[in-house]
Amino acid sequence: MLDVLHEPRFVDLAPAEVYATLLDEGRYLCSIRSMYRLLAANREVRQRRD
């Protein structure tokens, strides 16, 4: 899943947007919450505001 989230077309999108795009393509890999868990486990989630 991390490989998919790191694809150039998804790198600047929120997990919810990636999830919706994958569903539109007929692909279900995991839930939105699971995407956030994977990103958090790899320290790739942070606040976007200063």
mmCIF entry with sequence, helices, sheets and N, C-alpha, C, O atoms, coordinates in Angstrom:
data_MODEL
# 
_entry.id   MODEL 
# 
_entity.id                         1 
_entity.type                       polymer 
_entity.pdbx_number_of_molecules   1 
# 
_entity_poly.entity_id                      1 
_entity_poly.type                           'polypeptide(L)' 
_entity_poly.nstd_linkage                   no 
_entity_poly.nstd_monomer                   no 
_entity_poly.pdbx_seq_one_letter_code       MLDVLHEPRFVDLAPAEVYATLLDEGRYLCSIRSMYRLLAANREVRQRRD 
_entity_poly.pdbx_seq_one_letter_code_can   MLDVLHEPRFVDLAPAEVYATLLDEGRYLCSIRSMYRLLAANREVRQRRD 
_entity_poly.pdbx_strand_id                 A 
# 
loop_
_entity_poly_seq.entity_id 
_entity_poly_seq.num 
_entity_poly_seq.mon_id 
_entity_poly_seq.hetero 
1 1  MET n 
1 2  LEU n 
1 3  ASP n 
1 4  VAL n 
1 5  LEU n 
1 6  HIS n 
1 7  GLU n 
1 8  PRO n 
1 9  ARG n 
1 10 PHE n 
1 11 VAL n 
1 12 ASP n 
1 13 LEU n 
1 14 ALA n 
1 15 PRO n 
1 16 ALA n 
1 17 GLU n 
1 18 VAL n 
1 19 TYR n 
1 20 ALA n 
1 21 THR n 
1 22 LEU n 
1 23 LEU n 
1 24 ASP n 
1 25 GLU n 
1 26 GLY n 
1 27 ARG n 
1 28 TYR n 
1 29 LEU n 
1 30 CYS n 
1 31 SER n 
1 32 ILE n 
1 33 ARG n 
1 34 SER n 
1 35 MET n 
1 36 TYR n 
1 37 ARG n 
1 38 LEU n 
1 39 LEU n 
1 40 ALA n 
1 41 ALA n 
1 42 ASN n 
1 43 ARG n 
1 44 GLU n 
1 45 VAL n 
1 46 ARG n 
1 47 GLN n 
1 48 ARG n 
1 49 ARG n 
1 50 ASP n 
# 
_struct_asym.id          A 
_struct_asym.entity_id   1 
# 
loop_
_struct_conf.conf_type_id 
_struct_conf.id 
_struct_conf.pdbx_PDB_helix_id 
_struct_conf.beg_label_comp_id 
_struct_conf.beg_label_asym_id 
_struct_conf.beg_label_seq_id 
_struct_conf.pdbx_beg_PDB_ins_code 
_struct_conf.end_label_comp_id 
_struct_conf.end_label_asym_id 
_struct_conf.end_label_seq_id 
_struct_conf.pdbx_end_PDB_ins_code 
_struct_conf.beg_auth_comp_id 
_struct_conf.beg_auth_asym_id 
_struct_conf.beg_auth_seq_id 
_struct_conf.end_auth_comp_id 
_struct_conf.end_auth_asym_id 
_struct_conf.end_auth_seq_id 
_struct_conf.pdbx_PDB_helix_class 
_struct_conf.details 
_struct_conf.pdbx_PDB_helix_length 
HELX_P HELX_P1 AA1 LEU A 2  ? LEU A 5  ? LEU A 2  LEU A 5  1 ? 4  
HELX_P HELX_P2 AA2 PRO A 15 ? ASP A 24 ? PRO A 15 ASP A 24 1 ? 10 
HELX_P HELX_P3 AA3 ILE A 32 ? ALA A 41 ? ILE A 32 ALA A 41 1 ? 10 
# 
_struct_conf_type.id          HELX_P 
_struct_conf_type.criteria    ? 
_struct_conf_type.reference   ? 
# 
loop_
_atom_site.group_PDB 
_atom_site.id 
_atom_site.type_symbol 
_atom_site.label_atom_id 
_atom_site.label_alt_id 
_atom_site.label_comp_id 
_atom_site.label_asym_id 
_atom_site.label_entity_id 
_atom_site.label_seq_id 
_atom_site.pdbx_PDB_ins_code 
_atom_site.Cartn_x 
_atom_site.Cartn_y 
_atom_site.Cartn_z 
_atom_site.occupancy 
_atom_site.B_iso_or_equiv 
_atom_site.pdbx_formal_charge 
_atom_site.auth_seq_id 
_atom_site.auth_comp_id 
_atom_site.auth_asym_id 
_atom_site.auth_atom_id 
_atom_site.pdbx_PDB_model_num 
ATOM 1   N N  . MET A 1 1  ? 0.816   -1.176 0.000   1.00 0.00 ? 1  MET A N  1 
ATOM 2   C CA . MET A 1 1  ? 0.000   0.000  0.000   1.00 0.00 ? 1  MET A CA 1 
ATOM 3   C C  . MET A 1 1  ? 0.866   1.249  0.000   1.00 0.00 ? 1  MET A C  1 
ATOM 4   O O  . MET A 1 1  ? 0.535   2.233  -0.660  1.00 0.00 ? 1  MET A O  1 
ATOM 5   N N  . LEU A 1 2  ? 1.958   1.217  0.726   1.00 0.00 ? 2  LEU A N  1 
ATOM 6   C CA . LEU A 1 2  ? 2.840   2.389  0.731   1.00 0.00 ? 2  LEU A CA 1 
ATOM 7   C C  . LEU A 1 2  ? 3.388   2.684  -0.663  1.00 0.00 ? 2  LEU A C  1 
ATOM 8   O O  . LEU A 1 2  ? 3.553   3.846  -1.035  1.00 0.00 ? 2  LEU A O  1 
ATOM 9   N N  . ASP A 1 3  ? 3.666   1.648  -1.422  1.00 0.00 ? 3  ASP A N  1 
ATOM 10  C CA . ASP A 1 3  ? 4.141   1.866  -2.794  1.00 0.00 ? 3  ASP A CA 1 
ATOM 11  C C  . ASP A 1 3  ? 3.097   2.610  -3.615  1.00 0.00 ? 3  ASP A C  1 
ATOM 12  O O  . ASP A 1 3  ? 3.439   3.483  -4.413  1.00 0.00 ? 3  ASP A O  1 
ATOM 13  N N  . VAL A 1 4  ? 1.843   2.273  -3.425  1.00 0.00 ? 4  VAL A N  1 
ATOM 14  C CA . VAL A 1 4  ? 0.759   2.957  -4.139  1.00 0.00 ? 4  VAL A CA 1 
ATOM 15  C C  . VAL A 1 4  ? 0.666   4.405  -3.676  1.00 0.00 ? 4  VAL A C  1 
ATOM 16  O O  . VAL A 1 4  ? 0.538   5.308  -4.503  1.00 0.00 ? 4  VAL A O  1 
ATOM 17  N N  . LEU A 1 5  ? 0.728   4.640  -2.374  1.00 0.00 ? 5  LEU A N  1 
ATOM 18  C CA . LEU A 1 5  ? 0.648   6.011  -1.852  1.00 0.00 ? 5  LEU A CA 1 
ATOM 19  C C  . LEU A 1 5  ? 1.837   6.865  -2.289  1.00 0.00 ? 5  LEU A C  1 
ATOM 20  O O  . LEU A 1 5  ? 1.735   8.091  -2.344  1.00 0.00 ? 5  LEU A O  1 
ATOM 21  N N  . HIS A 1 6  ? 2.953   6.225  -2.597  1.00 0.00 ? 6  HIS A N  1 
ATOM 22  C CA . HIS A 1 6  ? 4.150   6.950  -3.031  1.00 0.00 ? 6  HIS A CA 1 
ATOM 23  C C  . HIS A 1 6  ? 4.221   7.145  -4.544  1.00 0.00 ? 6  HIS A C  1 
ATOM 24  O O  . HIS A 1 6  ? 5.157   7.773  -5.040  1.00 0.00 ? 6  HIS A O  1 
ATOM 25  N N  . GLU A 1 7  ? 3.251   6.620  -5.279  1.00 0.00 ? 7  GLU A N  1 
ATOM 26  C CA . GLU A 1 7  ? 3.236   6.837  -6.726  1.00 0.00 ? 7  GLU A CA 1 
ATOM 27  C C  . GLU A 1 7  ? 3.128   8.339  -7.006  1.00 0.00 ? 7  GLU A C  1 
ATOM 28  O O  . GLU A 1 7  ? 2.446   9.059  -6.275  1.00 0.00 ? 7  GLU A O  1 
ATOM 29  N N  . PRO A 1 8  ? 3.795   8.810  -8.056  1.00 0.00 ? 8  PRO A N  1 
ATOM 30  C CA . PRO A 1 8  ? 3.780   10.248 -8.366  1.00 0.00 ? 8  PRO A CA 1 
ATOM 31  C C  . PRO A 1 8  ? 2.377   10.864 -8.449  1.00 0.00 ? 8  PRO A C  1 
ATOM 32  O O  . PRO A 1 8  ? 2.186   12.012 -8.047  1.00 0.00 ? 8  PRO A O  1 
ATOM 33  N N  . ARG A 1 9  ? 1.418   10.133 -8.952  1.00 0.00 ? 9  ARG A N  1 
ATOM 34  C CA . ARG A 1 9  ? 0.080   10.717 -9.095  1.00 0.00 ? 9  ARG A CA 1 
ATOM 35  C C  . ARG A 1 9  ? -0.652  10.859 -7.764  1.00 0.00 ? 9  ARG A C  1 
ATOM 36  O O  . ARG A 1 9  ? -1.633  11.599 -7.682  1.00 0.00 ? 9  ARG A O  1 
ATOM 37  N N  . PHE A 1 10 ? -0.199  10.169 -6.726  1.00 0.00 ? 10 PHE A N  1 
ATOM 38  C CA . PHE A 1 10 ? -0.860  10.220 -5.424  1.00 0.00 ? 10 PHE A CA 1 
ATOM 39  C C  . PHE A 1 10 ? -0.078  10.971 -4.358  1.00 0.00 ? 10 PHE A C  1 
ATOM 40  O O  . PHE A 1 10 ? -0.607  11.233 -3.277  1.00 0.00 ? 10 PHE A O  1 
ATOM 41  N N  . VAL A 1 11 ? 1.146   11.314 -4.636  1.00 0.00 ? 11 VAL A N  1 
ATOM 42  C CA . VAL A 1 11 ? 2.037   11.827 -3.596  1.00 0.00 ? 11 VAL A CA 1 
ATOM 43  C C  . VAL A 1 11 ? 1.506   13.094 -2.912  1.00 0.00 ? 11 VAL A C  1 
ATOM 44  O O  . VAL A 1 11 ? 1.789   13.303 -1.733  1.00 0.00 ? 11 VAL A O  1 
ATOM 45  N N  . ASP A 1 12 ? 0.759   13.931 -3.603  1.00 0.00 ? 12 ASP A N  1 
ATOM 46  C CA . ASP A 1 12 ? 0.244   15.164 -3.015  1.00 0.00 ? 12 ASP A CA 1 
ATOM 47  C C  . ASP A 1 12 ? -1.232  15.091 -2.649  1.00 0.00 ? 12 ASP A C  1 
ATOM 48  O O  . ASP A 1 12 ? -1.849  16.122 -2.379  1.00 0.00 ? 12 ASP A O  1 
ATOM 49  N N  . LEU A 1 13 ? -1.806  13.896 -2.634  1.00 0.00 ? 13 LEU A N  1 
ATOM 50  C CA . LEU A 1 13 ? -3.227  13.740 -2.329  1.00 0.00 ? 13 LEU A CA 1 
ATOM 51  C C  . LEU A 1 13 ? -3.439  13.187 -0.926  1.00 0.00 ? 13 LEU A C  1 
ATOM 52  O O  . LEU A 1 13 ? -2.596  12.465 -0.392  1.00 0.00 ? 13 LEU A O  1 
ATOM 53  N N  . ALA A 1 14 ? -4.565  13.533 -0.347  1.00 0.00 ? 14 ALA A N  1 
ATOM 54  C CA . ALA A 1 14 ? -4.961  12.978 0.946   1.00 0.00 ? 14 ALA A CA 1 
ATOM 55  C C  . ALA A 1 14 ? -5.384  11.524 0.753   1.00 0.00 ? 14 ALA A C  1 
ATOM 56  O O  . ALA A 1 14 ? -5.836  11.152 -0.330  1.00 0.00 ? 14 ALA A O  1 
ATOM 57  N N  . PRO A 1 15 ? -5.243  10.699 1.786   1.00 0.00 ? 15 PRO A N  1 
ATOM 58  C CA . PRO A 1 15 ? -5.660  9.302  1.673   1.00 0.00 ? 15 PRO A CA 1 
ATOM 59  C C  . PRO A 1 15 ? -7.105  9.133  1.190   1.00 0.00 ? 15 PRO A C  1 
ATOM 60  O O  . PRO A 1 15 ? -7.391  8.189  0.452   1.00 0.00 ? 15 PRO A O  1 
ATOM 61  N N  . ALA A 1 16 ? -7.999  10.005 1.579   1.00 0.00 ? 16 ALA A N  1 
ATOM 62  C CA . ALA A 1 16 ? -9.397  9.892  1.124   1.00 0.00 ? 16 ALA A CA 1 
ATOM 63  C C  . ALA A 1 16 ? -9.493  10.063 -0.392  1.00 0.00 ? 16 ALA A C  1 
ATOM 64  O O  . ALA A 1 16 ? -10.297 9.400  -1.046  1.00 0.00 ? 16 ALA A O  1 
ATOM 65  N N  . GLU A 1 17 ? -8.677  10.949 -0.941  1.00 0.00 ? 17 GLU A N  1 
ATOM 66  C CA . GLU A 1 17 ? -8.676  11.154 -2.392  1.00 0.00 ? 17 GLU A CA 1 
ATOM 67  C C  . GLU A 1 17 ? -8.065  9.956  -3.113  1.00 0.00 ? 17 GLU A C  1 
ATOM 68  O O  . GLU A 1 17 ? -8.543  9.555  -4.174  1.00 0.00 ? 17 GLU A O  1 
ATOM 69  N N  . VAL A 1 18 ? -7.013  9.388  -2.537  1.00 0.00 ? 18 VAL A N  1 
ATOM 70  C CA . VAL A 1 18 ? -6.390  8.197  -3.119  1.00 0.00 ? 18 VAL A CA 1 
ATOM 71  C C  . VAL A 1 18 ? -7.395  7.052  -3.102  1.00 0.00 ? 18 VAL A C  1 
ATOM 72  O O  . VAL A 1 18 ? -7.546  6.337  -4.092  1.00 0.00 ? 18 VAL A O  1 
ATOM 73  N N  . TYR A 1 19 ? -8.076  6.880  -1.985  1.00 0.00 ? 19 TYR A N  1 
ATOM 74  C CA . TYR A 1 19 ? -9.086  5.835  -1.830  1.00 0.00 ? 19 TYR A CA 1 
ATOM 75  C C  . TYR A 1 19 ? -10.169 5.965  -2.900  1.00 0.00 ? 19 TYR A C  1 
ATOM 76  O O  . TYR A 1 19 ? -10.528 4.984  -3.550  1.00 0.00 ? 19 TYR A O  1 
ATOM 77  N N  . ALA A 1 20 ? -10.687 7.185  -3.078  1.00 0.00 ? 20 ALA A N  1 
ATOM 78  C CA . ALA A 1 20 ? -11.746 7.412  -4.068  1.00 0.00 ? 20 ALA A CA 1 
ATOM 79  C C  . ALA A 1 20 ? -11.251 7.134  -5.486  1.00 0.00 ? 20 ALA A C  1 
ATOM 80  O O  . ALA A 1 20 ? -11.969 6.537  -6.289  1.00 0.00 ? 20 ALA A O  1 
ATOM 81  N N  . THR A 1 21 ? -10.045 7.559  -5.793  1.00 0.00 ? 21 THR A N  1 
ATOM 82  C CA . THR A 1 21 ? -9.477  7.329  -7.124  1.00 0.00 ? 21 THR A CA 1 
ATOM 83  C C  . THR A 1 21 ? -9.321  5.839  -7.393  1.00 0.00 ? 21 THR A C  1 
ATOM 84  O O  . THR A 1 21 ? -9.665  5.355  -8.472  1.00 0.00 ? 21 THR A O  1 
ATOM 85  N N  . LEU A 1 22 ? -8.803  5.116  -6.407  1.00 0.00 ? 22 LEU A N  1 
ATOM 86  C CA . LEU A 1 22 ? -8.626  3.678  -6.577  1.00 0.00 ? 22 LEU A CA 1 
ATOM 87  C C  . LEU A 1 22 ? -9.967  2.972  -6.747  1.00 0.00 ? 22 LEU A C  1 
ATOM 88  O O  . LEU A 1 22 ? -10.085 2.053  -7.558  1.00 0.00 ? 22 LEU A O  1 
ATOM 89  N N  . LEU A 1 23 ? -10.976 3.393  -5.991  1.00 0.00 ? 23 LEU A N  1 
ATOM 90  C CA . LEU A 1 23 ? -12.306 2.796  -6.151  1.00 0.00 ? 23 LEU A CA 1 
ATOM 91  C C  . LEU A 1 23 ? -12.863 3.056  -7.546  1.00 0.00 ? 23 LEU A C  1 
ATOM 92  O O  . LEU A 1 23 ? -13.474 2.175  -8.150  1.00 0.00 ? 23 LEU A O  1 
ATOM 93  N N  . ASP A 1 24 ? -12.650 4.271  -8.054  1.00 0.00 ? 24 ASP A N  1 
ATOM 94  C CA . ASP A 1 24 ? -13.101 4.593  -9.410  1.00 0.00 ? 24 ASP A CA 1 
ATOM 95  C C  . ASP A 1 24 ? -12.435 3.682  -10.446 1.00 0.00 ? 24 ASP A C  1 
ATOM 96  O O  . ASP A 1 24 ? -13.022 3.377  -11.484 1.00 0.00 ? 24 ASP A O  1 
ATOM 97  N N  . GLU A 1 25 ? -11.220 3.259  -10.156 1.00 0.00 ? 25 GLU A N  1 
ATOM 98  C CA . GLU A 1 25 ? -10.485 2.363  -11.054 1.00 0.00 ? 25 GLU A CA 1 
ATOM 99  C C  . GLU A 1 25 ? -10.836 0.892  -10.803 1.00 0.00 ? 25 GLU A C  1 
ATOM 100 O O  . GLU A 1 25 ? -10.324 0.004  -11.486 1.00 0.00 ? 25 GLU A O  1 
ATOM 101 N N  . GLY A 1 26 ? -11.704 0.640  -9.831  1.00 0.00 ? 26 GLY A N  1 
ATOM 102 C CA . GLY A 1 26 ? -12.095 -0.726 -9.522  1.00 0.00 ? 26 GLY A CA 1 
ATOM 103 C C  . GLY A 1 26 ? -11.120 -1.460 -8.635  1.00 0.00 ? 26 GLY A C  1 
ATOM 104 O O  . GLY A 1 26 ? -11.108 -2.690 -8.602  1.00 0.00 ? 26 GLY A O  1 
ATOM 105 N N  . ARG A 1 27 ? -10.297 -0.710 -7.910  1.00 0.00 ? 27 ARG A N  1 
ATOM 106 C CA . ARG A 1 27 ? -9.295  -1.319 -7.023  1.00 0.00 ? 27 ARG A CA 1 
ATOM 107 C C  . ARG A 1 27 ? -9.614  -0.964 -5.572  1.00 0.00 ? 27 ARG A C  1 
ATOM 108 O O  . ARG A 1 27 ? -9.816  0.205  -5.245  1.00 0.00 ? 27 ARG A O  1 
ATOM 109 N N  . TYR A 1 28 ? -9.658  -1.974 -4.706  1.00 0.00 ? 28 TYR A N  1 
ATOM 110 C CA . TYR A 1 28 ? -9.795  -1.759 -3.269  1.00 0.00 ? 28 TYR A CA 1 
ATOM 111 C C  . TYR A 1 28 ? -8.615  -2.434 -2.604  1.00 0.00 ? 28 TYR A C  1 
ATOM 112 O O  . TYR A 1 28 ? -8.479  -3.657 -2.660  1.00 0.00 ? 28 TYR A O  1 
ATOM 113 N N  . LEU A 1 29 ? -7.757  -1.642 -1.974  1.00 0.00 ? 29 LEU A N  1 
ATOM 114 C CA . LEU A 1 29 ? -6.574  -2.201 -1.323  1.00 0.00 ? 29 LEU A CA 1 
ATOM 115 C C  . LEU A 1 29 ? -6.703  -2.212 0.192   1.00 0.00 ? 29 LEU A C  1 
ATOM 116 O O  . LEU A 1 29 ? -6.254  -3.152 0.849   1.00 0.00 ? 29 LEU A O  1 
ATOM 117 N N  . CYS A 1 30 ? -7.312  -1.174 0.749   1.00 0.00 ? 30 CYS A N  1 
ATOM 118 C CA . CYS A 1 30 ? -7.533  -1.092 2.184   1.00 0.00 ? 30 CYS A CA 1 
ATOM 119 C C  . CYS A 1 30 ? -8.435  0.108  2.465   1.00 0.00 ? 30 CYS A C  1 
ATOM 120 O O  . CYS A 1 30 ? -8.785  0.863  1.558   1.00 0.00 ? 30 CYS A O  1 
ATOM 121 N N  . SER A 1 31 ? -8.800  0.270  3.723   1.00 0.00 ? 31 SER A N  1 
ATOM 122 C CA . SER A 1 31 ? -9.657  1.393  4.099   1.00 0.00 ? 31 SER A CA 1 
ATOM 123 C C  . SER A 1 31 ? -8.837  2.681  4.202   1.00 0.00 ? 31 SER A C  1 
ATOM 124 O O  . SER A 1 31 ? -7.606  2.655  4.217   1.00 0.00 ? 31 SER A O  1 
ATOM 125 N N  . ILE A 1 32 ? -9.542  3.795  4.272   1.00 0.00 ? 32 ILE A N  1 
ATOM 126 C CA . ILE A 1 32 ? -8.875  5.091  4.442   1.00 0.00 ? 32 ILE A CA 1 
ATOM 127 C C  . ILE A 1 32 ? -8.114  5.100  5.766   1.00 0.00 ? 32 ILE A C  1 
ATOM 128 O O  . ILE A 1 32 ? -6.975  5.562  5.838   1.00 0.00 ? 32 ILE A O  1 
ATOM 129 N N  . ARG A 1 33 ? -8.751  4.587  6.802   1.00 0.00 ? 33 ARG A N  1 
ATOM 130 C CA . ARG A 1 33 ? -8.115  4.551  8.120   1.00 0.00 ? 33 ARG A CA 1 
ATOM 131 C C  . ARG A 1 33 ? -6.827  3.731  8.088   1.00 0.00 ? 33 ARG A C  1 
ATOM 132 O O  . ARG A 1 33 ? -5.841  4.104  8.724   1.00 0.00 ? 33 ARG A O  1 
ATOM 133 N N  . SER A 1 34 ? -6.829  2.639  7.369   1.00 0.00 ? 34 SER A N  1 
ATOM 134 C CA . SER A 1 34 ? -5.613  1.816  7.248   1.00 0.00 ? 34 SER A CA 1 
ATOM 135 C C  . SER A 1 34 ? -4.504  2.580  6.539   1.00 0.00 ? 34 SER A C  1 
ATOM 136 O O  . SER A 1 34 ? -3.329  2.440  6.879   1.00 0.00 ? 34 SER A O  1 
ATOM 137 N N  . MET A 1 35 ? -4.879  3.388  5.552   1.00 0.00 ? 35 MET A N  1 
ATOM 138 C CA . MET A 1 35 ? -3.874  4.222  4.869   1.00 0.00 ? 35 MET A CA 1 
ATOM 139 C C  . MET A 1 35 ? -3.232  5.177  5.862   1.00 0.00 ? 35 MET A C  1 
ATOM 140 O O  . MET A 1 35 ? -2.011  5.328  5.884   1.00 0.00 ? 35 MET A O  1 
ATOM 141 N N  . TYR A 1 36 ? -4.061  5.827  6.691   1.00 0.00 ? 36 TYR A N  1 
ATOM 142 C CA . TYR A 1 36 ? -3.521  6.740  7.703   1.00 0.00 ? 36 TYR A CA 1 
ATOM 143 C C  . TYR A 1 36 ? -2.633  6.001  8.699   1.00 0.00 ? 36 TYR A C  1 
ATOM 144 O O  . TYR A 1 36 ? -1.594  6.522  9.103   1.00 0.00 ? 36 TYR A O  1 
ATOM 145 N N  . ARG A 1 37 ? -3.027  4.797  9.097   1.00 0.00 ? 37 ARG A N  1 
ATOM 146 C CA . ARG A 1 37 ? -2.206  4.018  10.031  1.00 0.00 ? 37 ARG A CA 1 
ATOM 147 C C  . ARG A 1 37 ? -0.846  3.695  9.437   1.00 0.00 ? 37 ARG A C  1 
ATOM 148 O O  . ARG A 1 37 ? 0.174   3.819  10.115  1.00 0.00 ? 37 ARG A O  1 
ATOM 149 N N  . LEU A 1 38 ? -0.825  3.283  8.182   1.00 0.00 ? 38 LEU A N  1 
ATOM 150 C CA . LEU A 1 38 ? 0.443   2.965  7.518   1.00 0.00 ? 38 LEU A CA 1 
ATOM 151 C C  . LEU A 1 38 ? 1.334   4.197  7.406   1.00 0.00 ? 38 LEU A C  1 
ATOM 152 O O  . LEU A 1 38 ? 2.538   4.131  7.653   1.00 0.00 ? 38 LEU A O  1 
ATOM 153 N N  . LEU A 1 39 ? 0.733   5.311  7.034   1.00 0.00 ? 39 LEU A N  1 
ATOM 154 C CA . LEU A 1 39 ? 1.504   6.548  6.926   1.00 0.00 ? 39 LEU A CA 1 
ATOM 155 C C  . LEU A 1 39 ? 2.033   6.993  8.292   1.00 0.00 ? 39 LEU A C  1 
ATOM 156 O O  . LEU A 1 39 ? 3.182   7.421  8.404   1.00 0.00 ? 39 LEU A O  1 
ATOM 157 N N  . ALA A 1 40 ? 1.209   6.892  9.314   1.00 0.00 ? 40 ALA A N  1 
ATOM 158 C CA . ALA A 1 40 ? 1.632   7.288  10.655  1.00 0.00 ? 40 ALA A CA 1 
ATOM 159 C C  . ALA A 1 40 ? 2.751   6.381  11.164  1.00 0.00 ? 40 ALA A C  1 
ATOM 160 O O  . ALA A 1 40 ? 3.693   6.854  11.799  1.00 0.00 ? 40 ALA A O  1 
ATOM 161 N N  . ALA A 1 41 ? 2.651   5.101  10.893  1.00 0.00 ? 41 ALA A N  1 
ATOM 162 C CA . ALA A 1 41 ? 3.685   4.160  11.327  1.00 0.00 ? 41 ALA A CA 1 
ATOM 163 C C  . ALA A 1 41 ? 5.033   4.465  10.676  1.00 0.00 ? 41 ALA A C  1 
ATOM 164 O O  . ALA A 1 41 ? 6.084   4.128  11.222  1.00 0.00 ? 41 ALA A O  1 
ATOM 165 N N  . ASN A 1 42 ? 4.997   5.099  9.515   1.00 0.00 ? 42 ASN A N  1 
ATOM 166 C CA . ASN A 1 42 ? 6.224   5.457  8.800   1.00 0.00 ? 42 ASN A CA 1 
ATOM 167 C C  . ASN A 1 42 ? 6.548   6.938  8.917   1.00 0.00 ? 42 ASN A C  1 
ATOM 168 O O  . ASN A 1 42 ? 7.366   7.468  8.165   1.00 0.00 ? 42 ASN A O  1 
ATOM 169 N N  . ARG A 1 43 ? 5.896   7.603  9.871   1.00 0.00 ? 43 ARG A N  1 
ATOM 170 C CA . ARG A 1 43 ? 6.121   9.037  10.154  1.00 0.00 ? 43 ARG A CA 1 
ATOM 171 C C  . ARG A 1 43 ? 5.929   9.910  8.914   1.00 0.00 ? 43 ARG A C  1 
ATOM 172 O O  . ARG A 1 43 ? 6.723   10.811 8.641   1.00 0.00 ? 43 ARG A O  1 
ATOM 173 N N  . GLU A 1 44 ? 4.868   9.627  8.178   1.00 0.00 ? 44 GLU A N  1 
ATOM 174 C CA . GLU A 1 44 ? 4.588   10.384 6.968   1.00 0.00 ? 44 GLU A CA 1 
ATOM 175 C C  . GLU A 1 44 ? 3.299   11.197 7.090   1.00 0.00 ? 44 GLU A C  1 
ATOM 176 O O  . GLU A 1 44 ? 2.776   11.682 6.087   1.00 0.00 ? 44 GLU A O  1 
ATOM 177 N N  . VAL A 1 45 ? 2.790   11.347 8.301   1.00 0.00 ? 45 VAL A N  1 
ATOM 178 C CA . VAL A 1 45 ? 1.595   12.151 8.537   1.00 0.00 ? 45 VAL A CA 1 
ATOM 179 C C  . VAL A 1 45 ? 1.980   13.298 9.457   1.00 0.00 ? 45 VAL A C  1 
ATOM 180 O O  . VAL A 1 45 ? 2.636   13.091 10.477  1.00 0.00 ? 45 VAL A O  1 
ATOM 181 N N  . ARG A 1 46 ? 1.577   14.491 9.098   1.00 0.00 ? 46 ARG A N  1 
ATOM 182 C CA . ARG A 1 46 ? 1.879   15.649 9.936   1.00 0.00 ? 46 ARG A CA 1 
ATOM 183 C C  . ARG A 1 46 ? 0.817   16.720 9.723   1.00 0.00 ? 46 ARG A C  1 
ATOM 184 O O  . ARG A 1 46 ? 0.052   16.659 8.761   1.00 0.00 ? 46 ARG A O  1 
ATOM 185 N N  . GLN A 1 47 ? 0.772   17.690 10.611  1.00 0.00 ? 47 GLN A N  1 
ATOM 186 C CA . GLN A 1 47 ? -0.131  18.823 10.451  1.00 0.00 ? 47 GLN A CA 1 
ATOM 187 C C  . GLN A 1 47 ? 0.369   19.687 9.295   1.00 0.00 ? 47 GLN A C  1 
ATOM 188 O O  . GLN A 1 47 ? 1.570   19.920 9.157   1.00 0.00 ? 47 GLN A O  1 
ATOM 189 N N  . ARG A 1 48 ? -0.553  20.155 8.474   1.00 0.00 ? 48 ARG A N  1 
ATOM 190 C CA . ARG A 1 48 ? -0.169  20.946 7.308   1.00 0.00 ? 48 ARG A CA 1 
ATOM 191 C C  . ARG A 1 48 ? -0.120  22.440 7.607   1.00 0.00 ? 48 ARG A C  1 
ATOM 192 O O  . ARG A 1 48 ? 0.434   23.209 6.822   1.00 0.00 ? 48 ARG A O  1 
ATOM 193 N N  . ARG A 1 49 ? -0.693  22.857 8.733   1.00 0.00 ? 49 ARG A N  1 
ATOM 194 C CA . ARG A 1 49 ? -0.691  24.279 9.062   1.00 0.00 ? 49 ARG A CA 1 
ATOM 195 C C  . ARG A 1 49 ? 0.500   24.615 9.950   1.00 0.00 ? 49 ARG A C  1 
ATOM 196 O O  . ARG A 1 49 ? 1.043   23.745 10.631  1.00 0.00 ? 49 ARG A O  1 
ATOM 197 N N  . ASP A 1 50 ? 0.892   25.854 9.937   1.00 0.00 ? 50 ASP A N  1 
ATOM 198 C CA . ASP A 1 50 ? 2.031   26.305 10.740  1.00 0.00 ? 50 ASP A CA 1 
ATOM 199 C C  . ASP A 1 50 ? 1.649   26.512 12.189  1.00 0.00 ? 50 ASP A C  1 
ATOM 200 O O  . ASP A 1 50 ? 2.491   26.891 13.003  1.00 0.00 ? 50 ASP A O  1 
# 
